[in-house]
Amino acid sequence: MLSYDEISWALENSEVLHTPDRRIDTFGATNFEFTLISELMDDVNKVRIREGKMCAERPTIIRPEGYADLMFEGFGEHADAFAAWFKDHASDLSFLKYGFTFAMRDFSESIVTDSMQAVCDRVVEDVRSSGNPSRAVIAGVDDTWDISLLKFNMDMIQKSHEINEFDFKRRGLL
């Protein structure tokens, strides 16, 4: 199991070099392709390239329905007024839950001999010229590469959240 410091180090040393043009769809699953590039720790100018696909599940609205029957015994006369206010504003406390599926079905891994920077530059240029709006390029740490991939997931959630929230509100779901 990784320590807090190892996780922090992996996150700090991971960078999304190319973000997909698309965001997480509000009303359906979204597929992303990734290329994760990392330097081998024991070999000079050896770089591992991992490629695969991930699916971001449709965001789910989590609502505090369980709060509908709150009771405030012994809190005095203002407790009933607060309970009524709380019930009216409980929808403001909703939030979105995101889920990702890492699909190993199209996973590949290769090692090339070159500098990390040269490989990153080449892969980013290839992705940009391909025009694929679902591709991501991530530079990460070899032995904790899955943490680097999780950083990408967090970045995509942050970039998509405002759009998803707007879409849900526009349809009266939030």
N, C-alpha and C positions, 0 to 999 in steps of 0.2 A: 504494500500500500504506500502511495506517495505521501510525503509529508507536506504540510502547508507551504513550507519554503520551496520545495521542489515544484509544486503546482504554480506558485507565484512566479518562480523563475521561468518556467515553461511559458506562462502567459505573457510575461514581459519580453520574452525572446521570440515571440510569434508575431507575425505581421501578415495581414491580408494585403497582398500586393495588387490583386485585381479583384474587385467586387463585381458580382454579377449585375447586369443591368436590371434584371427583374427583382422584385421583392416577394416576400411570402404572400401568396394569394389569401384573401380574406375568406373566400367561400369554397376553397378546394385545396387539395394537396399541391405542393410545388416541388418539382424535381430540380436539384442542383447537381452539377458535375464539379469535381474539384481536382486540382493538382496540388499536392503538398510536397514541398521541396525541403530537404534537410541535409545538413552536412554530416557525414559519418564522423564519429568522435575519434576513431583510432587511425583513420587514413587521410592523408593530406590530399586535397583536390578530388575527393570521392564524394559524390552527391547522390542521395537516394531520391527518386521521384516516385511518389505514390499517386495513383489516380483511381477515382471511384465515383460513385453516385450516392447522393443523400436525398431523402425525401423529407420536406418539412410538412408535417401534418397540418390540416386546417386548424387555425386558432380556435380555441374553445372558450366560450364565455363562462366564467366561474361567478356565480351569483350567491350572495349571502341569504338564500331563502330560509335557512335555519334560524335567522334572526327574527322572523315574522312573529314568533310567539314569545318574545323576550318578556320577562317579568322582573320587576325591580322591587322586591320586598324590602320594606324597612327604609327606603330611601326618601320618604316624605312626599309632599304634594307635587313637587316638580318632576318626580320620576315618571308619572303618567304622561306629562307633556313631552318629556324627553323621549319616551317610548314611541309616542305618536310621531314626533319629528323623525326619529330614527327609522321608523317603518317607511315614511315618505321619502327618505333620502338613502335607503339601503341600496337602491340601484346605482348610486354614485360610488358605491364601494365594490362594484363589480370589477373584475380584471380579466385579462386574457392569459390563457395557458397555451404555450407552444410546445410542440413535440417534434423531434427529428428522428428519422430512421436512417441508420447508416447501412447502406446496402452493399454487402460484400460481393454481390453477383457480378459486378463489372469492375472489380478491384484488380489493379495490377501494380507491380512494383519493379523498378529497375534501378541500376546503379550506373552512373556515368562518371567519366573522369574529366573534370573541369573545375573551375572555381565556382563557388556558391553564387557569386554575383553574376557571372556569365550565364549560368544555367537559369537563374531567376529572370534575367533580362530576356533571354531567348524564349522561355516559356510564356512570359507575359506578352511578348510581341506576337507569338504564335496565336495566343488566345484572342488578342485584340484583332488580329487580321482575320480570324475565323468568323467573327461576328456572332458567335454563339452567346445569347443573352443570359444563359444559365451557368456559365463557367466561372469558377473562382480559382485564384492562384494564391497559395498560402506558403509563406516561408516559416519553418518551424524547427523544433528541436527533435532530433532523430529518435531518441529513446522514449520521449513523451509526446510523440506526434499526435496521439489522440486528443491531448490537451489543446494542441494547436488547432485541431479541427473543431473542438468545442468553442474556442475563441471565435472562430468564424461563425458558428451557430449563434453565439451571443451578439455578434455584430449585426447579423441579418435580422435578428429579433428587434434590436434597437432601431434599425433602419426601417423596419416594416411596421412597427407598433402603431405609430401615428396614423398611417394610412389605413391599417386594419380597424383601428378604433373609429376613425371617420366613417368608414364603410358600414360598420355595425350601427353607428348612431344614425346615419342617413336612412337606414332601413328600419329604424325604431327598435333595434334589438338591445341597445345600451341606453 
